[in-house]
Amino acid sequence: MTIQTHFPYISSKMFAENVAISDIAKQVGTPFYCYSNTAISQNFKGYQQAFSEQDTLICYAVKANSNQAVLSTLAKLGSGADVVSEGEIRRALAAGIPADKIVYSGVAKVESEIEYALNQGIFQFNVESEPELELISQIATRLNTTAAIAFRINPDVCANTHAKISTGKAENKFGVPISKARLAYKQAASLPNIKVQGVDVHIGSQLTQLAPFEEAYKRIAQLVTDLTEDGHEISVIDIGGGLGITYSDEVIPSKKEYAAVAKAQLGHLACKIIVEPGRSLLGNAGIIVSSVVLIKTGEERQFLMLDAGMNDLIRPSMYDAHHEILAVDTTNTAQKIYDVVGPVCETGDTFSKSRQVNESKSGDLIAIMSCGAYGAVMASTYNTRMLAPEVMVKDNEFAIVRARPTYEEVINADSVPSWV
Ligand SMILES: *Cc1c(COP(=O)(O)O)cnc(C)c1O
């Protein structure tokens, strides 16, 4: 069984849409990421339908998965982009997402990035502090242009998610405290070449409940009312991203229920809504496929050793994240308990302890599920392991959308000074 509907078992063998995983593995080698184009499209259309009654721009959070094939898929469906660096602006533009659908978040934008964004004419800067606003104003003045801005407001609500991905509490580094917001907007209105147009909030990732969104949006609605009273013209409310996905047995509110919360709290303000989903578009549209290198019998445990490691998928070591781990071929139904580990020289390179998996042997394929978001983008070459290639599947076709680098490319990227 799999929680990812586009990775079904057909005659006990896992497929990505209509392509056998084993066929891709034969051609590409392991480990590799595999994305379902249909899943990405369906998830995006789910947002479009959910928000169809509100004037909404869906700005995909590029950091979740920034492969150009993913961005192009979403661009063709009309998506905008929520970006956090110049690199992501460049990726979004290259994939055909127009500048006027790009919002730029991030706590420490540097001068060259701000200049680039202004020259491209992006839709909105989500400004995270007063000093950042002053910098944007200076650069916009120098370039003789205007920066449209929203402040990212920290509403001081608890998102009930993992501490490393909670962003909307007063102690987090993100945004302007809601208590100081009216003052910040007053200052913004007085700065040259700044157009105040919106309010932005993003309280965290992998939220499994609607209540924190509801509380945050309620506070934002009050703020928008106050700001309007203060004479600001607020026409945009960016409600952030953060809706969770099912990794194992989490019950996630539907996109419709989520959209209804936004409408109930913010609908009366007649603003354009921006929503910035990342994980909920990509997470369950991708997996990583790995081979069993060997089974090692320790004194107390059996280790299922994979050729994918924490450098390929860091979520288990970094966030204690749970991912389903499934045999690609389940013809042999016998079950075993394994510690599922990677090859990297760190004890933290563990995908799961004491996990029940189909009995496996060297060479068998293993799929780690729900890896479409915050998987490939967080990969590294630690231990000089090559970045895993990425594959996209649509119906009965697949394509490599990022190839595995060669050892030469990786080694030749370094250089040795003559004085060494
Ligand atoms: C990461 C991020 C998102 C997307 O979060 P998901 O949990 O992937 O939906 C949206 N907006 C901002 C500002 C972010 O930093």
The ligand as an ORCA input file, in Angstrom:
! r2SCAN-3c Opt
* xyz 0 1
  C       8.863     27.813      3.010
  C       7.904     28.905      2.775
  C       6.671     28.645      2.175
  C       6.209     27.249      1.793
  O       5.989     26.452      2.911
  P       5.372     24.983      2.703
  O       5.279     24.466      4.073
  O       6.313     24.230      1.857
  O       4.036     25.170      2.066
  C       5.832     29.710      1.909
  N       6.183     30.984      2.239
  C       7.358     31.268      2.847
  C       7.680     32.667      3.169
  C       8.255     30.243      3.125
  O       9.405     30.541      3.726
*
